[in-house]
């Protein structure tokens, strides 16, 4: 039985038709995903179903007394929510009927009327609606959506916009309506909150419509898909993956049918002309009738898709960076508190807010690494520190030589120069109007779209403009902070395809699980005040977490393995190897220090943070060998580090070996190098074997072994260099 039915629904805004005579029905228990490009009308349809708006033509029929609740993309919380004394009570007010029953039951008990039938009836309703576990469900929703227990007593007025949206979602879930409408509910959720919401929605018995660009979320929560495209609605069975297959098959069939129909029409026209020339008028009229009956099928228009350039607009392809692109050792990332004298270099510990500590991380050329962790753990802070937006508080950060860096920031509320989209591009780089418009067209700014005011752009348009600005200058290191935010599914897929094929090294902060799984070959996990690497993709990490893996435990295990259980002070030198994983591949990572040169400069926080900064503020100093990112001098001294001209040296000179120890060590390393080189030669020969190329499993094994041998060789060469420095 339908609880909502749309009949001939037509909706226009000005002269633009958004929905063109849409027919659809929602049954009890339906779980529907609403998909379509930005601007297709998803939010409009949800508002019509909820009764917030009315159609220009047609009707929306709802079951009598149907309870509907809707979460907008940016929640507009009501006065009852804002005026609540605490976040817990604001969320609890979502269960309005249960709170009314609770007050009524207490009043009846106070009046001593517990033997009356009314009390028994109300108590039964309260029990059926699970009222006795209401407080437990409130706490579960708050914890699941990422609120710490310390936040539960905060006033809702002190919450940020994203926190208010999450709180509004928790309140909505407590109301438990018959029909729940969610418009982009994953926008402000981290990975843990996403998984909790998926589990919660899976337990609901009511109907659900969710508009989302998160493909993994749709696959986990819906059993049907409604597609809005070309102002019409088309239903599909199954989750998003099933919809994508059906959509592709339908498009292929539609194109084939259109071509067949066009061929039939051409043949009938030729026959009409033939019989006219032969004066066989009866035959001619017969084929004219057939031609009149054949209506041409309109071939499906190709959807406008994002086309990311393979080369930057200026400068062509980037330079090739050295093997080690970024290396952090004993790094502390955070913020410097504002001081009364901004020009003075802060030295007191009280002027700093540390967010996360990085015992050891290394990014190598060609790596595609995803940075994951809960909201507020320090993912963006770490990325901004690497990008040069924030000075490090302590420790060392090496940027490799020939690194050309571009940074896409998450904070899209920062102003962009220029009144229009075209102005914004021309302010960044002097170009001809034709070249600028051609570049913008790749990012779907066509025709009059280039004259849109920047301040009036939607979230998706703003994201596309940021990407257009990112690709102005060549870069071999891309720092991307939530790059898929506000992008629709076709744009996300185009960005994923680019990221999977680019030669640039990638460091990506994202909550998009599909992107993490398809693009990133390893992760940096930021949590509990630490940042450590994980040698594996998203699914492997979640499986490890389910088995008890934690950031702190992994760091402690690695410390025991590397240092025999002895603790090291922040900023002290750590041997090479990966913190947080015990795999041989990660342990073989080289700790080679490379000389560095400034990266390409550009617009601060977007196009390219310069690799060289003023050493007086505790950031980066450059010399002929390498540059190290340093904290304040007094902190360096307290950590037992050598301090020189504004930089902290974290690589002490090795102690000299005795002649016998030197000979033994040299022979051991040279033997290891010989074995590894022979092994590498055999594997490279195997790659040339046609039998290996024809066997995917064998090719993957050989390629993996070769990568492991290359890393082991790099580590052995580093050991040889260190041994030479310690020669007697």
Secondary structure, DSSP 8 states (H G I E B T S, - for coil): -EEEEEEEEEEEETTEEEEEEEEEEEETT-EEEEE--TTSSHHHHHHHHHTSS--SEEEEEE-TT--EEEE-SS----HHHHTSSSHHHHHHTT-HHHHHHHHHHHHHHHHT-TTSHHHHHHHHHHHHTTGGGHHHHHHHHHHHTT--GGGTTS-GGGS-HHHHHHHHHHHHHHH--SEEEEESTTTT--HHHHHHHHHHHHH--SEEEEE-S-HHHHHHH-SEEEEEETTEEEEEESSHHHHHHHHHHHHHHHHHHHHHHHHHHHHHHHHHHHHHHTT-HHHHHHHHHHHHH----------------SSBTBTBS-----SEEEEEEEEEEEEE---SSTTS---SGGGEEEEEEEEEEEEETT-EEEEE--TTSSHHHHHHHHHTSS--SEEEEEE-TT--EEEE-S-TTS--SSSBHHHHHHHHS---HHHHHHHHHTTT--GGGGGSBGGG--HHHHHHHHHHHHTSB--SEEEEESTTTT--HHHHHHHHHHHHH-SSEEEEE---HHHHHHH-SEEEEEETTEEEEESS-HHHHHHHHHTT--HHHHHHHHHHHHHTT----TT----SS-TT---HHHHT--------------STTTT---S---GGGTSEE--SS--EE---HHHHHHTT-EEETTEEE---------HHHHHHHHHHHHHHHHHHHHHHHHHHHHHT-HHHHT-HHHHHHHHHHHHHHHHHHHHHHHHHHHHHHT--
